[in-house]
Amino acid sequence: MIDYLLPILGIFVSIALSIWGYRQIVGARRERIRAANSELERVLIKRIVLESCQPTVDDLSRWIGGKAREHRIRREELLSETQLLENVFTKITESDFLTQDRRDEALDRLSPVFTKVEKAMEEEPSIIELAKADKFIYARNRLQFLIAFVASLFGTITVVIVTTFREAGTFPITSIISAFIGSLAVITMIFLIYRTRESGEESSARSAMQSARDFEQEVINTLTRLRIPVFIAERTSGVDFIVTLGERRVLIEAKAHTRRPPLPYIRRSIEKLNNAIQEKNADEGIIVTKESYEIPEDLLKNTRIRIMTLRELRNYMAHDSTK
């Protein structure tokens, strides 16, 4: 009977050790990352709202780098400048402790900083950022496997020790192998569950960029199915695609928004697209989003810009292409 209990004992020891090791290594690091991001947001909101500070792009980079060193984590694991500004924009916009005038003043101070950060980000090839994100994910997966392997090994050693004390000179190979394989399988399953739960909480640069790239591909596929030629614009041009409908030239900017972003962000996107229309002598500009949301009518006043969902774009282009 005891031979059947030995593998179970080894598995329990391995699970306990793996959870302890995960929390001490991976979990503690995640807490430091979460605390550093929270401090960055809190400090930036205080400086902007209470001290009327207008930070520069260099200020943001130094703050992020300083917090990374203070909390002993990699800079790439923290929010990027764009993500930090987006979070601060959202929290200021949603704050019930500020009057409308104070909110508008704070957001207006951040607007030019946001523009400069976006311009700097456009100069960096996203494929490199995706590669960095993949590298970190691969390193974390290796660490989790190492924790699972070492914990399973200790669980197996526990089985050997118990067997030795029970009856010297006997080593039930079947129990030892079962303890190791069972421990490794159970711990791997636990880590997969952890990973699934954490994936919804993580702010991953890879997922954000991949979502944007996937949505851009959806726009291309939609226009291709309508047999409308699509030209991919240069990264520094301010738009994603250029479409020709007869004698009309239409510029398209894809935004993978699932909810309405802060109004200053929308205003900058409209201004950016409006400048591209003038530079490229285009007839119209379209901002395509995943979900529809309401915006003040005055934002699009005196512009040749439309904001629509992908379905609305398909219907709009299908109607125009038949003319």
N, C-alpha and C positions, 0 to 999 in steps of 0.2 A: 504493500500500500504506500509506504513512504517513497518508493521509487517514482510513483506517479505524482507525489507532492513536490518532489525536488525541482522539476522544471517550472512549476507554478511559483515556487519560492524565488527561483532565479529571475523569472519574468517580473515579479513584483519589485525585487531589488533594482533591477535594471530600469523599470519605469520610474521609480522614485529618484534614482540618480540622474536620469535623463531630464526629468522635469526640473530638478534642482539646478543642473548644469545649464539648461536652456534659460531659466530665469536669471541666473547669475551672469551669463555671457550675452545672449541675444536679447532677453527681456530687459535687462538693465540698460543695454545700449539703446533700445527702442524708447525707454523712458527718458533717457538723456536727450534723444532727438526730439521727442515730443515737448520736453521742457524748454529746450533751446528755441524751437519754433514759436512756442507760446510767449516766451520772453521777447523775442524779436517783434512779434505783433504788438504786444503790450507797450513796449518802449516806443515803437514808431507811432502808435496812436497817441500816446501821451505827448510826444514831441510835436506832432502835427496839430493836435486839438488845443492843448494847454499852452504851448509855447510858440504857436504859429510858425513852426519850423518848416522849411522847404528843403528836404534832403536831396542830395545829388546822387547820381548813379554810383560814384565812388564811395559816398557815405554808406549806401546800402551794401556794397560789396565788402567794405571794411567791417560793418556790423556783423554781417553773416560770417565772415572769416574769423572775427574775434570770438563769436559765440561758439563756433566749431572748435576752436582751440580751448576755450574755457570748459566746454563739456567733453573734451577728448573724443571727438567724432570727426569724420571726414566732412569737408565743406559740401561735397556733392550730395551728402545725405540730408542736408537741410533744404528748406524751401529756396527756390531760385528767386532772383530779384523780382521777376514778373509774378510768380506765385505769391510772394510776400505782399506785393502791392495789391494784387487782386483780393487777398484775404482782408487786408486793411480797408480797402475800398468797400467791401461787402459789410464789414463790421461797423464802419462809420455810417454807411447808408441805413443799416438796420437798427442803429442805436436810437432808443427812445429817450435818452438823457440829453440829447442835443437838439437845439431848435433847427428849423429848416435852414435858416441863414448860416448858422454855425456849420452845419453839414456841408452846405454848398461852398463855403469858404475853404473848408478843409479839403474837399474833393478838388476844387479848382487849384489848390496849391500842389496837389499830387499829379494833376493832369500832365504838365510838361515833363515831369520825371518819368511818368509812365511811357510817354512818347519816346524819350531817349533810351529807356531800357528796352523797349520793343525794337527800336532801330538797331541797338547793339546785339540783341538776340538774333535778328535776321541775318547778321553777318556770320553767325556760327552755324556750320552745317549740322542739321539735326541728326544725321546718321552717326556722327561722333557721339552725340549725347545718348542716343539709343545704345550704342556700343558700350558706353560707360555704365548705363543702367543694367545692361545684360551682364556686364562683368561683376557688378555688385550682387546681382541675383544669383549668379553662378557661385560666387564666393560664399554667400550665405547658405546656399544649398549644400555645399561641401562641408561647411561648419556643422550644419544640422546632422549630416550623415556621420561626421566624425564623433559628435556627441552620442548618437545612437549606437555606433560601433563600440565606443569605449564603455558606455553604460552596459551594453549587452555582454561585453567581456567581463566586467566586474560581476554581473549577475551570474555568469558561468563560473567564475572563480568562487563565488559564494557556494554554488552547488558542490564544487570540488572540495571545499573546506568542510562543509557539513558532512559529506560522504566520508572524508578522511577521519573525522572525529567519531562518526558512527561506527565505522568498521575499518580499521587500518588495512591498507593494501588493496582495497576494492574501489574500482572506478567504473561506475555504470556509464559507459560511453553513450548509450541511447539517451539517458537523462541529460547528460552534459550537452550533447548536440541539440536536443530538443529545447533546452533552456536558451541556448545562444540564438538559434533560428527563430524561436518564438518571441524572444525579447526584441530582436531586430525588426521583426514584422510588426509587432504591436506598437513599438516606439515610432516606426515609420508612419504608421497609420495615424498616431496621435499628432505627429508633426504636420501631416497633411491636413488634419482638422484645424490645427492652430493656424496654418498658412491660409486656409480658406477663410477663417474668421478675421484674420488680420488684413487680408487683401482689401476688404471694404473700408478699413480705417486708414490705410496707408495713402500718403500723398506721393504718388510715384511719378517722376518725370517721364518715365517710359510710357506709362499708361496714358498720360495726358497727350504726349506727342503722337502716340500710336492712334489714339482716338481721332485726333485732328487729321492724320494722314489717311485713315480709313474713310472719314467723311469726305475728304477731297476726292478719293477714288470713287465714292458713290456719286458725286457730282459729275465726274468724268463719264462714268458708266451711263448715267441718266441721259446726258447730252449725246453720247455715242449711239445709244439706242434710237434717238430721234434723228440720227444721221446728220448731226450738226458738228462741223469741224471744231475741235477744241485745241487751242494753243496754250501750253503751259508757260506762264510769264516768268521772268527772272525773279529771284528772291528779293532783290532790292527795288523792284518796280512798284511795290505797294499793292499788288493784286495777285491772285492765284492763276486766273485763266482769262484768256481773251477769246471771244466768240464773234464770228462774223455772220450776220443774218442779212443776206442780200447786200445792200449798201450801208447797213447799220453796223456799227462796231460796239460791242457790249463787253464791259469788264465785269468779272465775277470774283467775289471774295468769299471763301467758305469759312464759316465760323461754327465750330462744333458745340454751340451753346444748347444746353437743355433747359436753361432758365435765363431770365433776363439779367444781363450783367449790369453793373453800375452805370448810370447815365453818362458820367464823364468818359467811360470806356467806349460807350456807343458813339458819343460825340466825336471822339478821336478817330474811331473807325470810319465814320462818315466823312470827316475832314480829309483823312488819308486817301479814301477812295475818290473823293471829289478832286483832290489834287492830281491823282492819277488820270482821271477823265480829261482834265485840261492838258496835262503833259502829253498824253497819247492821242489827243484829239478824238476821243471816243464820244459816242452819242448817249450812252447810258451806263450806269453802274448798278450792280445787284449784289447785296449781301445775303448769302444763303445761310440759314440756321437750321438746326435739327428740330427745334420746337418754335412755335409762334409765341410772341409776347408783345404787349402793347408798349408803345413809346409815345412821348409827347409829339404832337403833329408839327410843332415848330422846328424839330430837329431836321426834318426832311424838307422844310420849306425852302424854296428857291434853289433846290438841287435837282439833279437828274438821277437820283438814287432811289432804289426800292429795296425794302427788306422783306424777304419771303422765305418760306420753308422749302425743302427740296421738292415736295409734291406740288407746291404752288409754282415753283420754277419749271417743273416738267409741263404743267398745263400752260404756263405763260409762253414757254419756248415752242411748244407744239402748236399753239395758236398763231404765233408770229411766223413760224417756219412755213405755214400753209399760205401765207399771203403772197 
